[in-house]
Structures are given as structure tokens and as C-alpha cells.
Amino acid sequence: MSVLNSTVSNNSATAGGGGIYVWSGTLTVDSSTVSNNSSPNGAGIYMRNPGSANLVNSWINGNTASQDG
């Protein structure tokens, strides 16, 4: 999954991944912002199964998780 030149903000989820939820595989966030999302688990970015994340020139801030970050 790729997020390019985007803003993911002000979203919420009841389980995991208020901003971005990845079941498996590779996530690339490039020249983007993930902010002010909320969820019990993984408020900004939630990676469910083993995988990898590539964050390039991006901001991840202001996300709130009530259980696991």
C-alpha cells in the first residue's frame, strides 16, 4: 500500500487503524501527513501482521490510541 502526497487526518476507528490499517505487506508513506486520528490500537498507522513500513519525508503526529499506540 502506498500513500503519496496525501493527508490522512481526523479519522477514527473502533478497533485498530484510525488513520491507516494494513493487514499485511509493505506500507510506504511518502511526502504525506498522518495526524489527529484516534483508535484503541494503532491510531495513526496500524500494521496487523508482520510487514514493513517505509516513511519518507512525512509527518506522523497528534494521533491518540487509548490502549496500544
N, CA, C and O of each residue as an XYZ file, in Angstrom:
276
protein
N       0.845     -1.161      0.000
C       0.000      0.000      0.000
C       0.895      1.229      0.000
O       1.920      1.256      0.681
N       0.512      2.236     -0.756
C       1.283      3.477     -0.812
C       0.382      4.675     -0.548
O      -0.741      4.753     -1.048
N       0.891      5.594      0.238
C       0.240      6.873      0.488
C       1.231      7.930      0.030
O       2.290      8.093      0.636
N       0.899      8.644     -1.029
C       1.816      9.602     -1.630
C       1.182     10.987     -1.699
O       0.052     11.135     -2.164
N       1.913     12.001     -1.234
C       1.456     13.392     -1.312
C       0.030     13.544     -0.797
O      -0.819     14.140     -1.459
N      -0.224     12.998      0.392
C      -1.588     12.975      0.929
C      -1.621     13.402      2.384
O      -0.593     13.461      3.058
N      -2.830     13.700      2.856
C      -3.083     13.961      4.267
C      -4.151     12.993      4.735
O      -5.229     12.910      4.146
N      -3.845     12.259      5.801
C      -4.796     11.350      6.439
C      -5.004     11.902      7.839
O      -4.145     11.731      8.703
N      -6.135     12.563      8.077
C      -6.324     13.209      9.370
C      -7.781     13.226      9.796
O      -8.705     13.140      8.987
N      -7.941     13.343     11.121
C      -9.258     13.481     11.749
C     -10.170     12.286     11.490
O     -11.372     12.453     11.283
N      -9.602     11.089     11.502
C     -10.374      9.858     11.335
C     -10.395      9.093     12.654
O      -9.584      9.349     13.544
N     -11.340      8.144     12.770
C     -11.387      7.313     13.969
C     -11.829      5.905     13.595
O     -12.465      5.687     12.563
N     -11.478      4.956     14.457
C     -11.877      3.561     14.269
C     -12.199      2.978     15.639
O     -11.690      3.449     16.656
N     -13.047      1.952     15.664
C     -13.440      1.340     16.933
C     -12.513      0.205     17.347
O     -12.589     -0.256     18.486
N     -11.638     -0.260     16.455
C     -10.725     -1.365     16.790
C      -9.269     -0.954     16.557
O      -8.541     -0.725     17.523
N      -8.838     -0.857     15.327
C      -7.459     -0.517     15.017
C      -7.349      0.298     13.752
O      -8.163      0.169     12.838
N      -6.336      1.137     13.706
C      -6.048      1.886     12.488
C      -6.962      3.047     12.223
O      -7.673      3.062     11.218
N      -6.957      4.015     13.100
C      -7.786      5.194     12.879
C      -7.447      5.920     11.599
O      -8.337      6.441     10.926
N      -6.167      5.965     11.249
C      -5.739      6.632     10.013
C      -5.520      5.651      8.885
O      -6.164      5.742      7.840
N      -4.609      4.708      9.093
C      -4.251      3.721      8.058
C      -4.215      2.341      8.709
O      -3.604      2.160      9.762
N      -4.868      1.379      8.082
C      -4.875     -0.014      8.556
C      -4.280     -0.887      7.456
O      -4.775     -0.893      6.329
N      -3.228     -1.618      7.779
C      -2.591     -2.512      6.802
C      -2.659     -3.930      7.346
O      -2.125     -4.208      8.420
N      -3.314     -4.833      6.612
C      -3.444     -6.219      7.053
C      -2.105     -6.943      6.979
O      -1.708     -7.611      7.934
N      -1.410     -6.817      5.861
C      -0.077     -7.409      5.718
C       0.625     -6.759      4.531
O       0.001     -6.083      3.712
N       1.920     -6.976      4.456
C       2.681     -6.445      3.326
C       3.477     -5.216      3.696
O       3.859     -5.019      4.849
N       3.717     -4.399      2.698
C       4.568     -3.229      2.848
C       3.741     -1.955      2.731
O       2.892     -1.826      1.848
N       4.000     -1.033      3.621
C       3.374      0.282      3.583
C       4.443      1.313      3.271
O       5.510      1.307      3.883
N       4.167      2.193      2.329
C       5.032      3.324      2.037
C       4.224      4.601      2.222
O       3.173      4.780      1.608
N       4.727      5.479      3.073
C       4.137      6.802      3.268
C       5.195      7.807      2.836
O       6.245      7.920      3.468
N       4.922      8.533      1.765
C       5.904      9.425      1.166
C       5.304     10.814      0.980
O       4.247     10.966      0.367
N       5.982     11.818      1.510
C       5.562     13.222      1.382
C       4.115     13.401      1.825
O       3.317     14.035      1.136
N       3.788     12.830      2.988
C       2.416     12.837      3.480
C       2.365     13.150      4.967
O       3.389     13.159      5.649
N       1.158     13.407      5.460
C       0.915     13.670      6.878
C      -0.159     12.717      7.375
O      -1.199     12.550      6.737
N       0.102     12.090      8.525
C      -0.881     11.253      9.216
C      -1.047     11.878     10.599
O      -0.163     11.745     11.445
N      -2.171     12.559     10.838
C      -2.304     13.317     12.082
C      -3.734     13.330     12.608
O      -4.703     13.207     11.859
N      -3.825     13.484     13.931
C      -5.102     13.676     14.625
C      -6.115     12.563     14.373
O      -7.314     12.822     14.271
N      -5.634     11.329     14.274
C      -6.511     10.171     14.147
C      -6.625      9.507     15.513
O      -5.744      9.665     16.358
N      -7.718      8.757     15.733
C      -7.887      8.082     17.017
C      -8.414      6.668     16.826
O      -9.152      6.373     15.886
N      -8.006      5.803     17.755
C      -8.398      4.399     17.731
C      -7.875      3.753     19.015
O      -6.900      4.239     19.589
N      -8.503      2.670     19.477
C      -7.937      1.986     20.643
C      -6.516      1.476     20.381
O      -5.675      1.516     21.278
N      -6.243      1.004     19.175
C      -4.937      0.436     18.823
C      -4.435      1.044     17.519
O      -5.176      1.110     16.538
N      -3.195      1.483     17.505
C      -2.597      1.982     16.271
C      -3.354      3.145     15.667
O      -3.831      3.060     14.536
N      -3.463      4.213     16.399
C      -4.302      5.335     15.982
C      -3.928      5.926     14.632
O      -4.801      6.156     13.795
N      -2.648      6.174     14.411
C      -2.217      6.754     13.131
C      -2.027      5.696     12.070
O      -2.607      5.778     10.987
N      -1.206      4.692     12.382
C      -0.923      3.585     11.457
C      -0.977      2.285     12.247
O      -0.321      2.152     13.280
N      -1.752      1.337     11.763
C      -1.862      0.023     12.410
C      -1.461     -1.045     11.413
O      -2.101     -1.205     10.373
N      -0.390     -1.784     11.730
C       0.073     -2.883     10.874
C      -0.294     -4.185     11.574
O       0.309     -4.535     12.589
N      -1.266     -4.897     11.045
C      -1.832     -6.075     11.690
C      -0.870     -7.261     11.735
O      -0.644     -7.820     12.809
N      -0.311     -7.651     10.619
C       0.595     -8.797     10.525
C       2.004     -8.305     10.201
O       2.188     -7.167      9.768
N       2.982     -9.160     10.411
C       4.353     -8.721     10.116
C       4.479     -8.155      8.697
O       3.962     -8.722      7.734
N       5.145     -7.080      8.604
C       5.377     -6.431      7.323
C       6.430     -5.360      7.527
O       7.176     -5.384      8.506
N       6.483     -4.436      6.610
C       7.447     -3.352      6.757
C       6.791     -2.030      6.402
O       5.837     -1.971      5.625
N       7.324     -0.978      6.987
C       6.832      0.371      6.718
C       8.002      1.243      6.304
O       9.053      1.238      6.945
N       7.814      1.982      5.240
C       8.798      2.939      4.744
C       8.180      4.331      4.859
O       7.213      4.652      4.169
N       8.746      5.143      5.732
C       8.262      6.506      5.923
C       9.307      7.463      5.376
O      10.441      7.497      5.855
N       8.920      8.241      4.369
C       9.851      9.135      3.690
C       9.286     10.552      3.685
O       8.191     10.786      3.173
N      10.026     11.491      4.252
C       9.653     12.903      4.204
C       8.196     13.122      4.621
O       7.453     13.838      3.950
N       7.795     12.502      5.731
C       6.406     12.559      6.171
C       6.313     12.905      7.648
O       7.272     12.742      8.401
N       5.134     13.388      8.052
C       4.848     13.736      9.443
C       3.811     12.772      9.988
O       2.764     12.564      9.375
N       4.107     12.172     11.161
C       3.165     11.333     11.877
C       3.046     11.957     13.258
O       3.962     11.826     14.071
N       1.926     12.640     13.544
C       1.831     13.347     14.813
C       0.380     13.548     15.257
O      -0.544     13.550     14.444
N       0.210     13.718     16.569
C      -1.089     14.060     17.125
C      -2.130     12.951     17.091
O      -3.322     13.222     17.243
N      -1.703     11.706     16.895
C      -2.625     10.576     16.875
C      -2.797     10.062     18.297
O      -1.854     10.109     19.086
N      -4.000      9.564     18.640
C      -4.284      9.144     20.003
C      -4.853      7.733     20.045
O      -5.896      7.448     19.456
N      -4.139      6.845     20.762
C      -4.601      5.473     20.979
C      -4.897      5.290     22.459
O      -4.101      5.695     23.306
N      -6.032      4.685     22.774
C      -6.416      4.524     24.174
C      -5.830      3.269     24.803
O      -5.825      3.141     26.027
N      -5.326      2.321     23.973
C      -4.736      1.103     24.515
C      -3.283      0.938     24.049
O      -2.352      1.187     24.816
N      -3.094      0.523     22.804
C      -1.745      0.298     22.276
C      -1.503      1.218     21.096
O      -2.267      1.220     20.131
N      -0.440      1.998     21.177
C      -0.062      3.030     20.285
C      -0.081      2.893     18.859
O       0.261      3.834     18.143
